[in-house]
Amino acid sequence: MKDIQEKHEPTNLELEKENISKYSVHYSNDSFWNKIAKHYKSIGKQLLESAVCLYYAFRDHDTPKWAKRVIVATLGYLIFPIDLMPDFIPAIGYSDDLLAVLSALAAISLHVKDEHKDRAKEKVESLFQRK
């Protein structure tokens, strides 16, 4: 039976998940909010709202553990400055982070509540209204 089974080759998505999961060690609440506070203007509203939405989904007791692992790994990737595309590169430095965050949101979309989205939008708006 084993000799007729096809060997499973990992897909690009599986490889990307495996690569991103190693970044979970870089996540902490403090490091997340410090990154947001220091770099919110260069990160941009779309990435910020999406990342903060993930944060609120992570803090929700209804979010399943597997989804929380995806979130922690993704936010760790966002926090880590030297990733696939280093964050300090103007205009493109956060493009890989945006892809990772949007992919995570898609993966856990059934567990993202309107409440998470609304709170994220409010938080990001308040950041950009600061002087």
Sequence and secondary structure as in RCSB ss.txt:
>XXXX:A:sequence
MKDIQEKHEPTNLELEKENISKYSVHYSNDSFWNKIAKHYKSIGKQLLESAVCLYYAFRDHDTPKWAKRVIVATL
GYLIFPIDLMPDFIPAIGYSDDLLAVLSALAAISLHVKDEHKDRAKEKVESLFQRK
>XXXX:A:secstr
 GGGS      HHHHHHHHHHGGGGG  HHHHHHHHHHHHHHH HHHHHHHHHHHHHHH TTS HHHHHHHHHHH
HHHH SSSSS TTSTTTTTHHHHHHHHHHHHHTGGG  HHHHHHHHHHHHHHHH  
